[in-house]
Amino acid sequence: MAAQRYKIKITTTSGLVVYWVKRGCVHTLSRELADIWVKNFKPAIFQVTKSGELAPPSPGVETFPIASVEMEPET
């Protein structure tokens, strides 16, 4: 039986909810890594695109400030 994987759910300050996307796909982590990722995430450093990719705030790219991140079991 494979270990449970977790998605990272990102909520922006405007209420947009997306899942973290890395290399074009929703990225999943082991429970331990997801827990560490959520506990140590610094929303002041990154913003998120509508497609769920993390990016630093930069001109020419539509990004949204992040209000919170949480782990959610992959279904």
Steps between C-alpha positions, in 0.01 A plus 500: 500500500638841398540774758240777494602807297386856569420796275571855611186714495571871457248770587570854381409819678224551240348156573633313195576136588749300293729200551876532471611415147858405421620408149144527368336253743350521848796419724466257789718438803532235768320584826826593672617731223156658456485574872845663494415692181180645647657587836796678339335667199569875480209669317688831486760347264272337242175566322295254293364504145145399405644167384658429843863571424704682764687808383661806650300817440615634163371738235331338202390187686156490664558372852296516819611551861468184710288506816551138608624156401385165630554135423218289361503125433530406134186322386 
